[in-house]
Amino acid sequence: MDAQKLEDKLTCAICLELYLEPVTLPCGHNFCGDCIRDWWGCRDKACPECREHFPDGAELRRNVALTGVLELMRAGPAPAPDPDPAPALGPDPAPAPGSGPGARCLRHGQPLELFCRTEGRCVCSACTVNECRLHERALLDTERREREAQLRAMLEVTEQQATEAESQLKELQEQSSQIQSSACTLASVVSSKFSCLLQALEMRRTLALTDIEVAKTQALTQAQDEERRLRGHLEALAHYDRRVRDLLEQLDDQTFLQESQLLAPPGPLGPLAPLQWDEEQQLAGVESLSRLYGLLLDEGSHPRAPAEAADLGPVEAPGPLAPVPSPVCPLRRKLWQNYRNLTFDPDSANCHLYLSQQGQQVKHRHKPRDLAGPRSFQLWQVQCAQSFRNGRHYWEVRTSNHSVTLGVAYPELSRHKHGPHTDNIGRGPSSWGLCVQEDRAQAWHNGEARRLPGVSGRLLGMDLDLASGRLTFYSLEPKAQPLHTFHAIFTQPLYPVFWLLEGRTLTLCHRPEAKLPPGLQEEAAGPS
């Protein structure tokens, strides 16, 4: 057959080039695989030549025979065989290693232009007819492109793992810094408590500080172990990256294909192990000293101590995060006149939120407690057991870190997640909230946010005046100052509600003398 006529028969009617990976339609016509897919991507599923329509589920099948003819045609005429070939000894010899682009088959003397995927070796056109006739074959450049695509895809995965490892390393370093800062704070708390006691308690103070130091050392040692693990994974990824890049620059196809089959990426990174650091455990042994100090003052051991204690603020009930006594500004002292001791409602808590301290503290943990109840939030939220319908009420909250939201909401606040947000406090008309972030705060209501300056301390206050329709958020460290005030006509009872990120802890501060005003005891009780 004339070469031009043969080429016309092997030409795709869409791209007008020789078939590339030809496929056959149910009607019998052939096209390049990519050409017919692009054609169907913007038109109905029909044959471009005979216009026969096909169902959406029609499959494209590779034309194996036509592919073999095209491979032989592209390979060109084979050189004349050696008239006196050497007798073959044993099995067919494999292609010579280290041969360049012009390498030839040791058995047939023809160029190594194809790759046998079944046997995983380079072969010539004669090998495909004699030994590899029923095997899956591909052109060398086609096989290389596919292998390069696989390696580049794997390279993207390793780069993502490297990015994740660097992110976890940064998070680990931040946690280590927070632990060091937290250890200093705990040491200050312990020192402040013991400084008010007699010299006889000095040994107890030293012991408590030693326990904190030991716990800090253990936690930081664990952090260092995790850091070594992450750095080792980064080094393995970097080594794999260098090997892949060197292999991609390899000019010899056979060497490339052989070494690419032996190249394996490092194993998965694995999650970052949580650091064993518990502030509550470190302070558990010294909280009773606050009550002991108050008892000594009441017995008159220090005549001037009551007046000084009044200037320093109230003696708080035992809690894991009781602040160091500091001077109380007149504004905060005035707000204390309407102070309310609140507790969390366990039935409303998300399954990742753990309550402690008789319902005064909530902590977000990665592992869920159990199945969620019918009244629990699907979001990382919890509300208080108390609600308020009228009057004026004030309460204070201490947070362990940023990324928390506090506010009030009507009973109709949805328990389910709607939209992309992880909380719904202030996202609709039935709630008002303050979102505390690392570098700023935001006041939310009805889906609108107002940006506020960053919160300097972790102690926050909320003043709810239902008679005048005001809800004010306060930052209390180093002194009391208002952050934002909402003005609204509240038509339903309001429940304090909170959202917190994983690893955060939130504590409702209690004052011993705080009581509900007459007539509000039953109204402030949570729903039955």
C-alpha positions as CSV (number, residue, x, y, z in Angstrom):
1,M,0.0,0.0,0.0
2,D,1.2,3.5,-0.8
3,A,2.7,5.2,2.4
4,Q,0.6,8.3,1.9
5,K,-2.6,6.3,1.6
6,L,-1.6,4.3,4.7
7,E,-1.0,7.6,6.6
8,D,-4.4,8.9,5.5
9,K,-6.0,5.8,6.9
10,L,-4.2,6.3,10.2
11,T,-5.1,10.0,10.6
12,C,-7.5,11.3,13.2
13,A,-10.4,13.2,11.7
14,I,-10.4,15.7,14.5
15,C,-6.7,16.8,14.8
16,L,-5.7,15.6,11.3
17,E,-2.6,14.0,12.8
18,L,-1.6,10.4,13.2
19,Y,-3.6,8.7,15.9
20,L,-2.2,9.1,19.4
21,E,-3.6,6.4,21.8
22,P,-6.4,5.6,19.4
23,V,-9.8,4.6,20.7
24,T,-12.8,3.0,18.9
25,L,-16.4,4.2,19.2
26,P,-19.4,1.8,19.2
27,C,-20.1,2.9,15.6
28,G,-16.6,1.6,14.6
29,H,-14.8,4.9,13.8
30,N,-11.5,5.7,15.5
31,F,-10.1,8.9,17.0
32,C,-7.3,10.0,19.3
33,G,-8.4,9.4,22.9
34,D,-7.8,13.0,24.0
35,C,-9.4,14.4,20.8
36,I,-12.7,12.6,21.3
37,R,-12.8,13.4,25.0
38,D,-12.3,17.1,24.3
39,W,-14.9,16.9,21.5
40,W,-17.5,15.3,23.8
41,G,-16.6,17.8,26.6
42,C,-18.2,20.7,24.7
43,R,-20.8,18.8,22.5
44,D,-23.3,16.0,22.6
45,K,-21.9,12.5,22.7
46,A,-22.0,11.7,19.0
47,C,-19.5,10.5,16.4
48,P,-17.9,13.4,14.5
49,E,-18.0,11.4,11.3
50,C,-21.3,9.6,11.1
51,R,-23.1,11.7,13.8
52,E,-24.4,8.6,15.6
53,H,-25.4,9.5,19.2
54,F,-24.3,7.4,22.2
55,P,-25.7,7.2,25.7
56,D,-23.8,9.1,28.5
57,G,-22.5,5.8,29.8
58,A,-20.7,4.9,26.5
59,E,-17.1,3.7,27.2
60,L,-14.1,4.5,25.1
61,R,-12.0,1.4,24.4
62,R,-8.4,1.5,23.3
63,N,-7.7,0.0,19.9
64,V,-4.9,-2.4,20.6
65,A,-4.3,-3.5,17.0
66,L,-4.3,0.0,15.6
67,T,-1.9,1.1,18.4
68,G,0.5,-1.7,17.4
69,V,0.4,-0.6,13.7
70,L,1.1,3.0,14.6
71,E,4.1,2.0,16.8
72,L,5.6,0.0,13.9
73,M,5.0,2.8,11.5
74,R,6.6,5.3,13.8
75,A,9.5,3.0,14.4
76,G,10.4,3.0,10.7
77,P,11.9,0.2,8.6
78,A,14.0,-2.3,10.6
79,P,17.6,-2.8,9.5
80,A,18.6,-6.0,7.8
81,P,19.3,-8.9,10.2
82,D,22.8,-10.2,10.7
83,P,23.3,-13.0,8.2
84,D,25.3,-15.0,10.7
85,P,24.0,-14.2,14.2
86,A,25.8,-15.8,17.1
87,P,23.9,-18.7,18.7
88,A,21.8,-17.8,21.7
89,L,23.0,-19.3,25.0
90,G,20.3,-19.7,27.6
91,P,17.4,-17.1,28.0
92,D,17.2,-14.0,25.9
93,P,19.8,-11.4,27.0
94,A,18.4,-8.2,28.5
95,P,19.3,-4.9,26.9
96,A,22.8,-3.7,27.9
97,P,22.7,-1.5,30.9
98,G,24.0,2.1,30.7
99,S,23.2,2.3,26.9
100,G,22.3,5.7,25.6
101,P,19.5,6.9,23.3
102,G,21.0,5.0,20.4
103,A,21.2,1.6,22.2
104,R,20.2,-1.5,20.3
105,C,18.8,-4.8,21.2
106,L,21.5,-7.4,21.8
107,R,19.4,-10.1,20.3
108,H,18.0,-8.4,17.2
109,G,20.4,-5.5,16.7
110,Q,17.4,-3.0,16.4
111,P,16.9,0.2,18.3
112,L,15.3,-0.1,21.8
113,E,12.3,2.1,21.0
114,L,9.6,0.4,23.1
115,F,9.0,-0.5,26.7
116,C,7.4,-3.7,27.7
117,R,5.3,-2.9,30.7
118,T,4.6,-6.6,31.4
119,E,8.3,-7.5,31.8
120,G,9.4,-4.0,32.8
121,R,12.2,-3.7,30.2
122,C,13.1,-1.8,27.0
123,V,12.6,-3.8,23.8
124,C,12.9,-3.4,20.1
125,S,10.2,-3.8,17.5
126,A,11.3,-7.3,16.7
127,C,11.0,-8.3,20.4
128,T,7.4,-7.1,20.3
129,V,6.6,-9.5,17.5
130,N,8.4,-12.5,18.8
131,E,8.4,-12.4,22.6
132,C,6.1,-9.5,23.7
133,R,3.3,-9.9,21.2
134,L,0.7,-10.3,23.9
135,H,2.3,-7.9,26.4
136,E,1.3,-4.4,27.2
137,R,3.8,-2.1,25.4
138,A,4.4,1.7,25.1
139,L,6.8,4.0,23.4
140,L,9.8,5.0,25.5
141,D,8.9,8.7,25.5
142,T,5.3,7.8,26.4
143,E,6.3,5.6,29.3
144,R,8.8,8.2,30.5
145,R,6.1,10.9,30.4
146,E,3.8,8.7,32.5
147,R,6.6,7.9,34.9
148,E,7.6,11.5,35.1
149,A,4.0,12.5,35.8
150,Q,3.8,9.9,38.6
151,L,7.1,11.1,40.1
152,R,6.0,14.7,39.9
153,A,2.7,13.8,41.6
154,M,4.6,12.0,44.3
155,L,6.9,15.1,44.6
156,E,3.8,17.2,45.2
157,V,2.8,14.9,48.0
158,T,6.2,15.0,49.6
159,E,6.2,18.8,49.3
160,Q,2.8,18.9,51.0
161,Q,4.2,16.6,53.7
162,A,7.2,18.9,54.1
163,T,4.8,21.9,54.4
164,E,2.7,20.1,57.0
165,A,5.8,19.0,58.9
166,E,7.1,22.6,59.0
167,S,3.6,23.8,60.1
168,Q,3.6,21.2,62.9
169,L,7.2,22.2,63.8
170,K,6.1,25.8,64.1
171,E,3.1,24.8,66.2
172,L,5.4,22.6,68.4
173,Q,7.7,25.6,68.9
174,E,4.8,27.8,69.8
175,Q,3.5,25.2,72.3
176,S,7.0,25.0,73.8
177,S,7.1,28.8,74.2
178,Q,3.6,28.8,75.7
179,I,4.7,26.0,78.2
180,Q,7.7,28.1,79.2
181,S,5.5,31.2,79.6
182,S,2.8,29.1,81.4
183,A,5.5,27.6,83.8
184,C,6.7,31.2,84.6
185,T,3.1,32.2,85.3
186,L,2.4,29.2,87.5
187,A,5.6,29.8,89.4
188,S,4.4,33.4,90.0
189,V,1.0,32.2,91.2
190,V,2.6,29.7,93.6
191,S,5.1,32.3,94.9
192,S,2.2,34.8,95.4
193,K,0.2,32.4,97.4
194,F,3.0,31.2,99.6
195,S,4.4,34.7,100.2
196,C,1.3,35.5,102.4
197,L,1.9,32.5,104.7
198,L,4.4,32.0,107.6
199,Q,8.0,31.1,107.1
200,A,7.1,27.5,108.1
201,L,5.5,27.0,104.7
202,E,8.7,27.8,102.7
203,M,9.5,24.1,102.3
204,R,6.1,23.5,100.8
205,R,6.6,26.4,98.3
206,T,10.0,25.0,97.2
207,L,8.4,21.6,96.7
208,A,5.6,23.0,94.6
209,L,8.0,24.9,92.4
210,T,10.2,21.9,92.0
211,D,7.1,19.9,90.8
212,I,6.4,22.5,88.2
213,E,9.9,22.5,87.0
214,V,9.9,18.7,86.7
215,A,6.6,18.7,84.8
216,K,7.9,21.5,82.5
217,T,11.1,19.5,81.9
218,Q,9.2,16.4,81.0
219,A,6.9,18.3,78.7
220,L,9.7,20.1,77.0
221,T,11.6,16.8,76.7
222,Q,8.6,15.4,74.9
223,A,8.5,18.5,72.7
224,Q,12.2,18.0,71.8
225,D,11.5,14.3,70.9
226,E,8.7,15.4,68.7
227,E,10.9,18.1,67.2
228,R,13.7,15.5,66.4
229,R,11.1,13.3,64.8
230,L,9.8,16.1,62.6
231,R,13.3,17.2,61.6
232,G,14.2,13.6,60.8
233,H,11.1,13.4,58.6
234,L,12.0,16.7,56.9
235,E,15.5,15.4,56.2
236,A,14.1,12.1,54.7
237,L,11.8,14.2,52.5
238,A,14.7,16.4,51.4
239,H,16.8,13.4,50.6
240,Y,13.9,11.9,48.6
241,D,13.4,15.2,46.8
242,R,17.1,15.3,45.8
243,R,17.0,11.8,44.4
244,V,13.8,12.5,42.5
245,R,15.3,15.6,41.0
246,D,18.5,13.9,40.1
247,L,16.5,11.1,38.5
248,L,14.4,13.5,36.5
249,E,17.6,14.9,35.0
250,Q,18.9,11.4,34.0
251,L,19.2,11.2,30.2
252,D,19.5,7.5,29.9
253,D,16.0,6.0,29.6
254,Q,16.9,2.6,30.8
255,T,18.7,3.8,33.9
256,F,15.8,6.2,34.6
257,L,13.2,3.5,34.3
258,Q,15.1,0.9,36.4
259,E,16.0,3.3,39.2
260,S,12.5,4.9,39.2
261,Q,11.0,1.5,40.1
262,L,13.3,1.2,43.2
263,L,12.6,4.8,44.4
264,A,10.1,4.9,47.3
265,P,9.0,8.0,49.2
266,P,9.3,8.2,53.0
267,G,6.4,6.9,55.1
268,P,3.5,9.0,56.3
269,L,4.3,11.8,58.8
270,G,1.7,10.9,61.5
271,P,-0.1,13.2,63.8
272,L,1.7,15.5,66.3
273,A,1.6,13.9,69.7
274,P,-0.1,16.2,72.3
275,L,2.3,17.5,75.0
276,Q,1.7,16.2,78.5
277,W,1.2,19.5,80.3
278,D,-1.7,20.1,82.6
279,E,-1.9,23.4,84.5
280,E,-4.8,22.1,86.6
281,Q,-2.7,19.2,87.9
282,Q,0.2,21.5,88.8
283,L,-2.0,23.8,90.8
284,A,-4.2,21.1,92.4
285,G,-1.9,20.8,95.4
286,V,-1.8,24.5,96.4
287,E,-5.4,25.7,95.9
288,S,-6.3,24.9,99.5
289,L,-3.8,27.6,100.6
290,S,-6.2,30.4,99.5
291,R,-8.8,29.2,102.0
292,L,-6.1,28.7,104.6
293,Y,-4.9,32.3,104.1
294,G,-8.5,33.6,104.4
295,L,-8.9,31.5,107.6
296,L,-5.8,33.1,109.1
297,L,-7.0,36.6,108.3
298,D,-10.4,35.9,109.9
299,E,-8.8,34.7,113.1
300,G,-6.9,38.0,113.5
301,S,-3.4,36.7,112.9
302,H,-2.8,39.9,110.9
303,P,-4.9,42.9,112.2
304,R,-4.4,45.0,109.1
305,A,-4.9,42.2,106.6
306,P,-8.7,42.6,106.1
307,A,-8.3,46.2,104.9
308,E,-5.5,45.2,102.6
309,A,-7.4,42.2,101.3
310,A,-10.3,44.5,100.5
311,D,-8.0,46.6,98.3
312,L,-6.7,43.5,96.6
313,G,-10.1,42.1,95.7
314,P,-12.0,39.0,96.8
315,V,-10.5,35.7,97.7
316,E,-11.7,33.4,94.9
317,A,-13.0,30.0,95.4
318,P,-10.6,27.2,94.5
319,G,-10.1,26.9,90.8
320,P,-7.3,25.9,88.5
321,L,-6.7,29.3,87.1
322,A,-7.3,31.7,90.0
323,P,-5.5,35.0,89.1
324,V,-2.8,36.6,91.3
325,P,-4.4,39.2,93.5
326,S,-4.1,42.7,92.0
327,P,-5.6,46.1,92.7
328,V,-9.3,46.4,91.6
329,C,-10.3,49.5,89.8
330,P,-13.6,51.3,90.8
331,L,-15.3,50.3,87.6
332,R,-14.9,46.6,88.2
333,R,-15.8,47.0,91.9
334,K,-19.1,48.6,90.8
335,L,-19.8,45.8,88.3
336,W,-19.4,43.3,91.1
337,Q,-22.6,44.6,92.7
338,N,-24.5,42.5,90.1
339,Y,-22.1,39.5,90.1
340,R,-23.6,36.1,89.1
341,N,-22.0,32.7,89.7
342,L,-22.7,30.7,86.6
343,T,-22.3,27.0,85.7
344,F,-22.2,25.2,82.4
345,D,-25.1,23.1,81.2
346,P,-23.7,19.5,80.6
347,D,-26.6,18.5,78.3
348,S,-25.7,21.4,75.9
349,A,-22.0,20.7,75.7
350,N,-20.5,19.4,72.4
351,C,-19.0,15.9,72.6
352,H,-15.5,17.4,72.4
353,L,-16.1,19.6,75.4
354,Y,-15.2,18.2,78.9
355,L,-16.7,19.9,82.0
356,S,-15.0,19.9,85.4
357,Q,-14.7,22.0,88.6
358,Q,-18.5,21.4,89.4
359,G,-19.5,22.8,86.0
360,Q,-17.3,25.9,86.3
361,Q,-14.6,24.8,83.7
362,V,-14.8,23.5,80.1
363,K,-12.0,22.2,78.0
364,H,-11.9,21.3,74.3
365,R,-10.2,18.0,73.7
366,H,-9.5,16.2,70.4
367,K,-11.0,12.9,71.5
368,P,-14.9,13.0,71.8
369,R,-16.5,11.9,75.1
370,D,-19.4,9.9,73.8
371,L,-22.4,10.2,71.5
372,A,-24.0,13.6,71.4
373,G,-27.3,14.1,73.3
374,P,-30.5,15.6,71.7
375,R,-29.8,19.0,73.3
376,S,-26.0,19.2,72.7
377,F,-24.5,21.5,70.2
378,Q,-23.0,20.0,67.0
379,L,-20.7,23.0,67.0
380,W,-17.9,23.4,69.6
381,Q,-20.2,25.3,71.9
382,V,-21.8,25.1,75.4
383,Q,-24.3,27.3,77.2
384,C,-24.9,28.0,80.8
385,A,-27.6,26.4,82.9
386,Q,-28.8,29.9,84.0
387,S,-30.8,32.4,81.9
388,F,-31.9,35.9,82.5
389,R,-35.2,37.6,81.6
390,N,-34.9,41.0,83.4
391,G,-32.7,42.9,85.7
392,R,-28.9,43.5,85.5
393,H,-26.3,40.7,85.7
394,Y,-22.5,40.5,85.5
395,W,-20.1,37.6,85.2
396,E,-16.5,37.0,84.5
397,V,-14.7,34.4,82.4
398,R,-11.0,33.4,82.3
399,T,-9.7,31.9,79.0
400,S,-6.5,29.9,78.6
401,N,-5.7,31.4,75.2
402,H,-7.2,33.2,72.2
403,S,-9.6,31.7,69.6
404,V,-12.7,31.7,71.9
405,T,-16.1,33.3,71.5
406,L,-18.4,34.4,74.3
407,G,-21.9,35.9,74.2
408,V,-25.6,35.5,74.9
409,A,-28.4,33.9,72.9
410,Y,-32.1,33.2,72.9
411,P,-33.3,29.6,73.6
412,E,-33.9,29.2,69.9
413,L,-30.2,29.3,69.0
414,S,-29.7,26.4,66.6
415,R,-27.7,23.3,67.8
416,H,-26.8,22.4,64.3
417,K,-24.1,23.7,62.0
418,H,-25.2,25.9,59.1
419,G,-22.8,27.4,56.6
420,P,-19.0,27.5,56.7
421,H,-18.6,28.9,60.2
422,T,-17.5,26.7,63.2
423,D,-19.8,28.7,65.6
424,N,-23.1,30.4,65.3
425,I,-22.8,33.0,68.1
426,G,-23.7,36.3,66.6
427,R,-24.3,34.8,63.1
428,G,-28.0,35.4,63.3
429,P,-30.5,37.8,64.9
430,S,-31.0,35.6,68.1
431,S,-27.4,35.9,69.5
432,W,-24.7,38.4,70.3
433,G,-21.1,37.5,70.6
434,L,-17.4,38.6,71.1
435,C,-14.8,36.6,69.1
436,V,-11.4,36.8,70.7
437,Q,-8.6,36.1,68.2
438,E,-4.8,36.3,68.4
439,D,-4.3,39.8,67.2
440,R,-7.8,41.3,67.3
441,A,-11.4,40.9,68.6
442,Q,-14.7,41.0,66.7
443,A,-18.2,41.9,67.9
444,W,-20.8,39.7,66.0
445,H,-24.6,40.1,65.7
446,N,-27.0,39.2,62.9
447,G,-24.1,38.0,60.7
448,E,-22.3,41.4,60.8
449,A,-18.9,41.8,62.5
450,R,-17.2,44.9,63.9
451,R,-13.4,44.8,64.3
452,L,-12.1,45.7,67.7
453,P,-8.6,46.1,69.1
454,G,-6.8,43.0,70.4
455,V,-7.5,41.8,74.0
456,S,-4.5,42.2,76.2
457,G,-5.5,39.8,79.0
458,R,-7.3,36.5,79.4
459,L,-9.9,37.7,82.0
460,L,-13.1,39.0,80.4
461,G,-16.3,40.3,81.8
462,M,-19.9,40.6,80.5
463,D,-22.5,43.1,81.8
464,L,-26.1,42.4,80.8
465,D,-28.6,45.2,81.5
466,L,-32.0,43.9,80.3
467,A,-33.9,47.0,81.5
468,S,-31.9,49.4,79.4
469,G,-31.2,46.9,76.6
470,R,-27.4,46.9,76.9
471,L,-24.8,44.1,76.6
472,T,-21.2,45.2,77.3
473,F,-18.0,43.2,77.0
474,Y,-15.0,44.1,79.2
475,S,-11.3,43.4,79.2
476,L,-10.2,43.2,82.8
477,E,-6.4,42.9,82.6
478,P,-4.5,44.9,83.5
479,K,-7.5,47.1,84.3
480,A,-11.2,47.0,83.5
481,Q,-12.1,48.7,80.2
482,P,-15.1,48.3,77.9
483,L,-14.5,46.6,74.5
484,H,-17.9,46.8,72.9
485,T,-21.6,47.5,73.8
486,F,-24.6,46.1,72.0
487,H,-27.9,48.0,72.2
488,A,-31.1,45.9,71.6
489,I,-34.6,45.2,72.9
490,F,-34.3,41.7,74.4
491,T,-37.7,39.9,74.0
492,Q,-36.7,36.4,75.3
493,P,-34.6,34.9,78.1
494,L,-30.9,35.1,77.4
495,Y,-28.4,32.2,78.0
496,P,-24.7,32.8,78.3
497,V,-23.1,30.7,75.5
498,F,-19.5,30.0,74.6
499,W,-17.4,28.5,71.7
500,L,-13.7,27.4,72.1
501,L,-11.1,26.0,69.8
502,E,-9.3,22.7,70.4
503,G,-6.9,22.8,73.3
504,R,-8.6,25.8,74.9
505,T,-9.9,26.0,78.4
506,L,-12.6,28.4,79.7
507,T,-13.4,28.9,83.4
508,L,-16.4,30.7,84.9
509,C,-15.1,32.8,87.8
510,H,-17.0,32.6,91.0
511,R,-17.2,35.0,93.9
512,P,-18.3,33.6,97.3
513,E,-20.5,36.5,98.1
514,A,-22.3,36.6,94.7
515,K,-26.0,35.9,95.0
516,L,-29.0,36.2,92.8
517,P,-31.3,39.1,93.6
518,P,-34.6,38.4,95.3
519,G,-37.2,37.1,92.9
520,L,-34.7,35.8,90.3
521,Q,-33.7,32.5,91.7
522,E,-36.3,30.5,89.9
523,E,-36.1,32.7,86.7
524,A,-32.4,32.2,86.4
525,A,-32.5,28.4,86.7
526,G,-31.8,26.5,83.5
527,P,-34.6,24.7,81.6
528,S,-35.8,21.5,82.9
